[in-house]
């Protein structure tokens, strides 16, 4: 049963992701890059790594939630927690000191070692703030489609949210373990509505704060 549920989730979220990508790619000035275009497993670290390699401005991870009780329902949006940001800061700083890697678009070898910690703190705080802004707008749009599981953006330390310097959100579209919501998730028209809600949230967040696309 668990295996079938996972397969159903991947089918649904891939369909929604493709619809979202299509809408973004039809929009002037925007481009979407999918971490996967077919039903294959991709480790979480590699998903975040693609966002960094492609110099993405925003990273959106789309999921369909599951719970042991079939009556759990509604959409949720997560962004990186303060604890997650703290661990991220430590990792970035270690990388910058050991290998002078690029962190969030900044070439750390050009930054004095004494200033690197402050720069990493600033980048992580900026990533958190943008993630919250983005999550708020996406959640507001999802609320138009039906009840939310949580009425505000939640915070977590999901590995997939830890793309270096990239504001990230994880969207739980609905509960695949809820028979009613599963039927809706499998409906192509509802998938389009979910994709449009996520897109509208992204676009609204950018309109309210264009600096979201001018991160360094």
N, C-alpha and C positions, 0 to 999 in steps of 0.2 A: 504494500500500500504506500509506503514511504517512497519507494522508487517511482511508482506511477505518479505520485503527487509532484515529485521533482521534475519529471518529464513534462507534466502539464504546465508547471510554472515556467519552465524554459520556453515552451512553445508560445505561451501568452506574452511573456515579457519581451521576447524577441520580436513578435508581431507589433507590439506597442512601440518598441524602440525604432523599428523600421519606419513606422508611420510618423513618429516624431522627427526622425532624421530627414524624411522626405519633405516634411513641412519646413524644417529649418533650411534645407538646401534650395527651396523655392523662394526663400526670403533674401532680398538683396542685402549684402554685407554680412551674411551669416553662412557658416559651413559646419556640417556635422560629420564626425568621424566615429563610426561604430567600432567598439572593441572586438566585436565578433558579428559576422553576417550570416552565420549558420549555427545550427544547434550542436555546438561543441563546448567542452568545458575549458575555461580559461582561468588560471589561478588569479586570485584577487590582486596580488602584487603586480601581476602583468597587466591587469586592466588599468590600474593607476599609472603604471609605467608607460603605457601607450599615451595617456593624456599628457604626461610630462614630455615624452619624446616628440609629440606632435605640437607642443607649445600651446596646448589648449587654454582658453580663458575660463572655461567652466567645465566641470565634470558632473554628469548626472548618471546615477546608477538606478536602474528601474527593476523592481521586484514585485512579486505577488506573495503576500505574507501567508503564513500557515500557523495554526494553533491546534492544540489537542481538543478544544471545544468548538463544535461546529457553529456556534452562534456568535463567535468573535467576528466583527465586521468593521468596515470603514478604512479610509486611507490614512496614511501617516507619512511624515517627511522628517528625515534625520539629517543633522549636520554634525561635524566633528565636535566632540566634547572638549572642555578645557583640559581634562586629563590627557585626552588624545593629542591635543595641541602641544602639551608639555613634553610628551614623549617624542613628538615630531620635532620639536625644537632641539631636543637633545641629539637626535639622530642627524638632523641637518648640520648642527654645529660640529659634530664629530666628523662628518663627511667633509665639511669645508676645511677643517683643520688638517685632516689627514691627506686629502686629495685635491683640495682647492676646486671642488666641483662647482658647477653652476647651480645656484639655489634660487628658484623662483625667478630666473632670468638674470640674476646678478652674478657676475663672475667674481667669486669670492677671493681669488688670488689678487684682485685689484683693491681689496678692502684690507685695511690694517688689521692684524690679528686681534688687537685690543678692541676693535669696533665690531668684530664679527658677531659676537654674542648679542649685541644690541640690534644689529641688522636682522638676525634670525628671529629675535623676539618680535620685531616690527612686522616682518613678513608673515609669521604665524598668526599674529593678532589680526592682520588685514585679511588673511584667508578666512579666519573665523567670522569676522564681521560680514564679509561678502557672502559666506555660506548661510548665515542667518537671514540676511536680506533676501537672498535667492529663495531659501526655503519658505519664508513667510509668504512670498507672492505665489509660489507654486501651490502651497497649501490653501490659500484663499481661492484659487481657481478650482482646485479639486473639491472644495466645499460646495461649489455650485452644482456638482454632479450627484451629491448624496451625502449621507452622514460621514463624519470623520471618526477615525478611531481615537485620535488625540486632537484637541483643538488648537494646539500650538506646536511649533517645531520642537522635536526632541533631540537630545544630544547623545552621541554614542562614540565608541572608539573603533568602529568598523574599519578593517584594513583598507577596504576599497575607497574610503574617504581620505586616505592619507597621501594623495598625490602631491608631491612637493610644489608648494606655491600655487596650486590650482584650487579655487573655491569649489567645494564639492557638496552635493546633496545626494541622499539615498531616498528614493520614493517607493514606498510600499503602496501600490495602487489599490489593493483590496485583499481580502483573504481567500486564497484558492481553496482553503479547507471549509469554507462556508458554501454550501450547495447553491444558494441564491446568487452569491457574488461570483462563484465560478461560472455560472451560466452567463452572467453579464460580461465577465472577462473574456469569455470565448466568442462573444458577439463582435463582429468586425466593426459595427457602427459604434459600439461602446468603446472599443479599443481606440477608434479615431477620436472620440470625445476625450478620453484620457490623455492621448497624445497632444491634442489641442490645448487642454487645460495646462499641461506641463509647459508647452510652448508659450502660451499666453503669460504664464507666470514668469518665465525667463525673460520674455520681451518687456514685461512691465518692470521687472527689477532693473533691467538695463536702462530703460527710459528714465526711471527715477534716479538712477545713479550710473551715468555713462562711464565713470571711472572703473566700473567692474570689468570693462573690456580694455582698460589701459593699465592693467597691473604690470609691474616689472618684477 
